[in-house]
Amino acid sequence: MLSKCLSLHLHPHHHHHALFFSDPKKPDSIFKKPLFPTKLTEKTPVSLHTHSNSAMVKRCCKPISQFDDFDPDPTLTNDDLKPTTSDQRTFSGLEMASLWVGLVVGVPSYYLAGSLVDLGMAWWQGIAIVVAANLILLFPLILTGHPGTRFGISFPVLARSSFGIRGAHIPTLLRALVGCGWYGIESWIGGEAIFLLLPKIIKESTFAKPLSWLGTSPLEFACFITFWVAQLGIVWKGMDGIKELEKYSAPILILLTSCLLIWSYIRAGGFSHMLSLSSRLSSSEFWALFFPSLTANISFWATVALNIPDFTRYAKTQRAQIMGQAGLPIFMGAFTFVGVAVTSSTKVIFGNVISSPIQLLGAIGGVWTKILAILGISLAVITTNIAANVVAPANALVNLSPSKITFQKGALITALLGIAFQPWRLLQSSESFVYTWLVGYSAIMGPIGGIILADYYLIQRADLSIKDLYTLSPTGAYYYFGGYNLAAVGALILGILPVIPGFLHKVGILGSVSDTFTVIYNNAWFFSFFSAGIIHWILSSLMRKRSNHQDMESLLPDSTS
């Protein structure tokens, strides 16, 4: 069964669909009379153009049939939630790859392998874990991206098929909250870059002294807010602005990263110091760190793996989205190598290890270096922050109330919640960043991803009804029970519950827990992803059999009559 499901994505496949039309002489026949059977493949993007009296389905370049009306419920859609048209599907494989370059090249990615080295691993072990995690994550990324490209729908709309028309708010808002936290973290890093440029006299003033109740200094907080505001200008341009930003930023970021690597190699006289760094961990200590580290690195992009349809819905073909995403493990491996190589070389160059790229650029000195530094770091932060941490929360908030909230308003709410997360506290240490923040939220992202994939491939068989995704009719395929799919909601709860004791122990609320709960927490993404997916599949199958049985009974004649 699993190989069959995977083949749905990796190879061209055909499904027979009955295309429906309405007889112009019988207006009440909309979506009821089959026009003709046709075949749609994964290379056939379906676009629904809304006109006054017609809707168009296009095969690549030319229309293959015409519909009367795509008539969605106004409370479930707006321009941001409608299926993309073929004119909007402009992302090539190269542009999808550029999107990932923009996402990968950032300060948190720079920290990833370095934080593992800080915890005692050898440099190659840290990089190997990063690459392995991204290879594993590549599968759910591509599989979840499939419905986005095939049907032109975003993550909130896809979630309606598995969680129900109203139940979709649960996974999208959970994803949005994590995105808000990340938005705050990235904005704080951008604020640190601004702080770097300030004159020494200002950085030594009373405003630079931390306040205990705030957790940071008023000056650093002001720099954070300045960068926070500056990003909103790009967000206001919507997806078109984001696409252009990522497309032109990728080569610049690659050039700046290469310059930093070459500079450290020349100044340190090679990477012999990095290559000489061996593990400080015993075999048992290494394996105790390995699985939570792998989980943390998977959860690093597990958020984007959920809402990847928000981007693949703009891809030209399935091949474009697959080829564009296939480079992720390479990009992550290469950039984390830069992070480890440059960080280790600072020991030789400055006499002490400088793990923060912002502090490193400050130590290098020079006006032009600082200006180039702030431009590079700002570009890296903005490209990552907007694509990874604005699109999903904004779309989730739009889905909450399409008639009142636009993409821009959703982005503003996301940014405000980013402040509430107090990101300066999340970045206090490598351990709190990796094992509390990253592993902690993987327990939420994992089960959502498992449920959506199990539903799409095992239950829906990669075949969705676009009409039913945009209706509140109780007869709609995704209305379930009052708009909620109880099987998905139950599976989500059961997938998260076993991880909670380990999390509470990690943050210090529980003094001690069973070793079993510790193991579950250290493998939070794996455990919750597979357990929730399997539970959802079983519950949905049982509920479907029961429903079919009741339908059969209702058709049988009453024996008492």
N, C-alpha and C positions, 0 to 999 in steps of 0.2 A: 504493500500500500504506500509506504513512504517513498519508494523509488518512483512509483506512479505519480505521486504528488509533486516530486521534484521535477519530473519530466515535463510537467505542465508548464514549468517556467523556463527550463533550459532548452527546450526544443520547440519548434513550431507545432502548433496543435490546432485542431479544428473543432468547433462546436456548432451544432445546428441550432439556429434560433428562428423563431417565427417573428418576422417583423410586422408590426401592426400599423394600421392606418385608419383614418376615419373617412367614411363615405361623405363627400361634400353635400350629398342630398339628405344625409342623416346625421346631423350634428351630434346626436347622442351616442354615436358609435365609436367615439374616440378610444383608441387602444383596445378595441374589442375584436376587430375583424382581421385575421391574419392575411397579409398581402402576398408574401411568398417566403419560402425558406431560403436562407442564405448561410454562408459560412463566414465566420469572423475569426481571424487568427490573431496571435499576439502582436503581429506587425500591422494590424489594422486598427489604428486609433479611431475610436468612435467619438464624434463630436456632435453635440446637440446645439444647433444654432437657433436661438429663440427669435422668431419673427412674429408678426401680428397674427398670421394664420398658418404658419408652417414651421416645421423643424427638420433639419437636414442631417442625415447620417453620411459621413464621408469616408471613403477608403483612400487613405494617403492623400491623393491630390484631387480626385474628382468624386462627386456625389454618386452613391450607389442606389439611394432610395430617398424618399421624402416622407416625412411625418407631418401630421397636422400641428399638434401642439405638445411641447414639453411644458406641462402645466404644474410646476411644483407648488407646494404649500408656501405662501409668502413668509410664514414664521420659521421656515426651515432653510431658506436660501436668500442669498443676495449675490452680487457680482463676484464676490470673493469665494463663494461656496459652489457656484454652478460648475458643471463639468467643463473642462477646457475645450476650446474649439481647435480645429486643426491649424488655424492661423496662429494660435497661441503656443502651439507645440514646436518650439524653436530650439530647444536644448539639444545640441549634438553630443556625441560621446566626449569630445574634447572639452566642451563647456561644462559637462557634468564633472569631468576630471578637474577642471579649473575650480569648480565649486569646492571640491574636496581639498585641493591645495590651499585655498583660502581658509577652509575650516581647520586644517591640520597645523598650518604655520601660525602658531600663537604661543603665548607664554605658558599656559597650562600644559600644552603638549611638550614644551621644552623641559618642564619640570618632571614629567612622568618617569622616564627611566632614571633620571638623576635622583629622584626621591627614593627609588628602590636601591640605588647605590648607597645613598645616605643610610639606609637601613641595614647595610652590610653585604649586599649582593655584589658580585663581580660585574664589571661594565657590560660584558657580553650577555650575562644572565638577565640583566635589566632590559636590554634591547630585545632579547629573544622572547621575553614574556610579553612585551608590547606587540611584537609582530604576531605571535601566536594568538593573542587575544583578538587582534583585528582580523586575522584569517578566519577565526571562529565566527566573529560578528558579521563577516561578509555575507554569509548564507542568509541570516534573517534580513539583512539590508536589501539584498537582491530580491528575495522572495516577497518581502513587504512592499517593495517598489513596484512589483508587477501590476497590481490592480490600479495603482496610480497612473501608469502609462496606458494600460489597456482601456480603462474607463474614464480617465481624465478627472478622477476625484481626489480630494484632499484627505488627510488623515481623519478629521472629524466626521466626514461623510462615510469613509470606509468603516469607522468604528460603529456606525449605525447598523451595519449588516450583522455584526456579532453581538453588540451590547444592547441593541434596540434603538429606535428613533430617539427616545428620551434618555435611555441608559448610556448613550454615547458620551453624555456630559461627564460621566464618572472617569473614564480613562483619559479623555482630552484635558480635563481640568487637573488631574494628577500630573500629567505630562507638562501642563502649563506651569504648575507650581515649581517643578524642578527647573524648568527653563528660566523662570524668574530668578531662582537662586543663582544659576549660572550667569544670567545677565548682570546681576550684581557683582559677581566675582570678576568677570571680564572688565566691567566698568571701573572697578577698583584698581585693577592692573593698569588700565589706561590713565587713571588719575595719578598713579605713581610715576608714570612717564612725564606727566606735566610737572609734578613735584620736582623731578630731576632737573628740569630746566630753570627752576627758580634761582635767583641770586642767593649766595651763601648767607647774606645778612638776614634775609627773610626766613630761611630755613633754620636759623638760630634764634629767631624771635620767640616771644612767649606764646604766640599762636601755634608754634610747632611742638609745644609740649602736650603730651597726651592727657586727656581727661578720663578719669576712671569710669564715670557713668556712660561716656560715649564709647570708650574702648579704643579711641584713636585721638589724634590731635585735630583741632579745628581747621588747621591749614591743610592737612591731608584730606580731611572730609570735604573741604571747599574744592580741592583739585578733583576729587571724585565726582562731585556734582557738576563741575565744569565739563568734564569729559562726558558725563551722563547726558547733559543737555546737547552737546555737540553731535552725538550719534543720532538724535531724533530727526535731524534734517534729512539724513539718508533714508531712514525708515519711512518717512512721509511719502517717498516716491513709490513705495510698494515693491512688488516683485520685479518689475522691470528695472528699477534702480538697483536692486540687489543683484540681479543677473549681470548688469554692466559692471558693477563694482567688483564682483568676484572674477569676471572675465579679464579685466585689465590689471587687477591687483596681483594675480597669481605669478606672472613673470617677474614683477617687481620684488615680491616676497622671496622668490627663489634666488634672485640676484643678491639681495641683502643677506640672506642666510648663507650663501656661498662666500660672500665677502667676510662675514664673521668667522666662518670656519677657516678660511685661508689666513686671515690675520692671526688667529690663535695658533695655527700650525707653524707659521713663520716665527712668531714671538717666542713660542715654547720650544722651538727646535725640533718639531715633530710631535707625534702622539705617543712617544715611548712611555711617558708617565701614566697615561690612561691605560695603555696595554699592560702595564705592570700591576695595575690595580687588581688584586685577587679578592675572592670572597672572604669575609670575616666570619662567615656562618658555618656551623657544623652541618652535616647532612640533615640531621633532624630539624635543626633550626631553619634551614633553607626550605624544606618541604612544608614546615609550619607556616612560612610566609608565602610560599608559591601560590597556593590556591586563593587566598584572599587577594593577593596581588593580581592574579589572573582575572578574578572577578571584578576588581576595581578597574582594570584596564578595559574590560569588556563594557562595563557600565559607563566608561568615559564617553563612548559614542552610542550607548544603548538608547539614549534619548532620541538621537537623530534616526536610529534604526526604526523607531516607532513612527515618526512623522515624515519619513522619507517620501511617502506619496505626495507630500506638499511640493516636492521638487520634481519627482519623476513624472508627475502629471503634465509637466511642460516638456518632457523628452520626446524627440521625434519618433523613436521606435524603442522596442524592448532591447535591441542590440545596443542602442545608444546609452540606455540607463545601466546596462550590465557592464559594458566596456568602461564607462565613466567611473563606475564604483569599484571596478576590479583593482584599481591602483591604490586603494586605501592602505592595505598592509605595507606596500612599498613606501608610500609617502610617510606613514607613521614611523616605519623603521628608519628611514633616512633622516627624518627630522629629529627623532629622539637620539640618533647617533650624534648629530650635531650638538644637541644639548649636553650629552655626556662628555663628548670630546672637548668642547669649549670649557665646560665646568672643570674638568680635570686639569686642563692646561692652565687654569688660573692659579693653581697651586705653585706651578713653576714660575709663572710670570709675576704674580703679586706676593707670593709667599703664603697665601691663605686661599682656601676654596671660596669662590663666589658663585653660588648656585642661581641667584636671581639675574636674569639678563639685563634688567633695568639697573640694578646696582653695578653690574659689570660695565655697562656703557657709561655710567657715571664715573667709575674708577678709571676708565680709559682717558677721560677728560677731553678738553678741546671744544670750542664753541661749535664748530661744524660737525664734530662727532655727536654732540648732544642734539643738534638740530636734526641730523640724519636719524639719530636714535629715536627721537620722539615721533618723527614721521613714520619710521618703520614699525615701531611698536604700536602706534596708533592705528596704522593700516592693518596690522596683524590682528589686533584686538577687534576692530570694527568688522572685518570680514568674517571672523569667527562668530562674534557676538550676534550680529544681525541675522546671519543665515541659520545658526544653530539655536539661538535663544530668543529670537523675536517672532519668527514665522509661526512656530507651533503654538506658543501661548496666545498670540494674536488671533490665529485661526480658531483656537478653542473658545476664546471669548466671543468671537463673531458667531460661532455655532450656538453659543448660549442664548443670544438674542440678535439674530441677523437683521431685524428691522431697526434696531437701535444702535448696534455696535458695528462700526466699520473696521477694516484692517488697521487703519491709523489709530483709532481710539483704543483698539485692543493692544497695540504696541505701546501706547502711552501708559495704560494700566499695568502692562508687563514691567515697564521701566520703573514705575512707582513701587511695585512689589519687590523689585530688585533691591531697592534701598532698605526695605523692611527686613530683608534677610541678613543684614549687617555682614557683608562679605569679608570685612577685615578680621572678623573673628574666625571664619571658616578657614582662612589661610594662615592661621597662627603657627602651624607645624605641619611637617610632611605626614605625620601619622593621622592627624585630625582630617587632613585633606583627603588622603587615600583611603583610610580604613573606616572613617566615620561618614564623611560626605559621600564619596563614590560608592562604597559597598552598601551603605545605608539605603540610598535611593534605588539601587539595582534591584532591591526586593520589591519595588513597586513597578519598575519598568519591565522586569522579567515576566511576571505573570500576564501583563497586558499584551506583550508581544506574543507569548505562547498562545493565548486565547485567540487573538486575531488571526494568526497563521493557521491554527487548528481549524478555526471556523471557515476561513476562506478556502483552504485546500482540501480538508477532510469532509466538511459538511456542505459548503456551498459548491464545492468542486470547481472553484475559480470562475464561477458564473453568477453574476449579480444582476438584479433588476434595477436599472437606473431610476425608473419611474417610482418604484417602491422605496427607494432611498430618500425621496423627497415628498413623502406623503404621511399624514397623520391618520389616515383611514385605518380603522381597526382590521380591515381585511388585507392590509398591506403585508407583504412578506416579512417585514422587519419590525412590525408593531409588537409582536409577541404578547406579553401580558401588560397591558396599559402603557406600552412603549418601552418596556424593560425586558431584556432577556435574562430571566432568573438563573439560567444555567451559567451564563457568563459572569454575572455578578457573584454568584455563589462560588464559582471556580476562582475568581479574583480574591475573594476573602480567604478561601482555604489555601491559596497559594502564598498569601502574605503572612497569615497567622503564625506559622512555625518559625518565621524569621524574627519575630518581634522580641522574644526573650533574649536572643543573642545581641540584638541591637541595644536593648535596654541595659544589658550588662556592659556593652562597649562604651556607652555614654555615662556609665556610673550610677544609673538609677537602681539596678539590681546588683547586689553584692556578688553573688555567685549563681551560675546556672549549670545545668548538665552539659557534659562534653558533647552530647548529641546536638544541643542547640548551638553550641559554639561552631561545630562543623557545618551545620546548616547555614549559619550566618556567614561564615567564611566563603561559602559557595552559594551565596544568596541568589545571584542571577540564574545559575544553572538549576538550582533546586526549584525556584519559583516558576521559571520559564517552562520547564518540562512538566512539573506537577500540575500547574494550572491548565496548561494546554490539554493534558491527558484527561483531567477531571472534566473540563468543558466538553470534550469530545464524547466522553461516556454519558454525562448528564444530558447532553443534547440528543444523543442517539436514543436514550431511554425515553425522553420526553416526546420525541418524534414517533417512536413505536406506540407509545400510549395514545397519542393524538390520532394516529392512523387506525388504531384498534377502536377508538371511540367513533371515528367516522364510519368504519365498517359496520359497527353495531347500529348506528343511526339509519343505515340503509336497509337493514334487515326488517322484514315485516313483524309487527307486534303479534306475539304468539297468543295473546289474550283476546285479540280482536276476532 
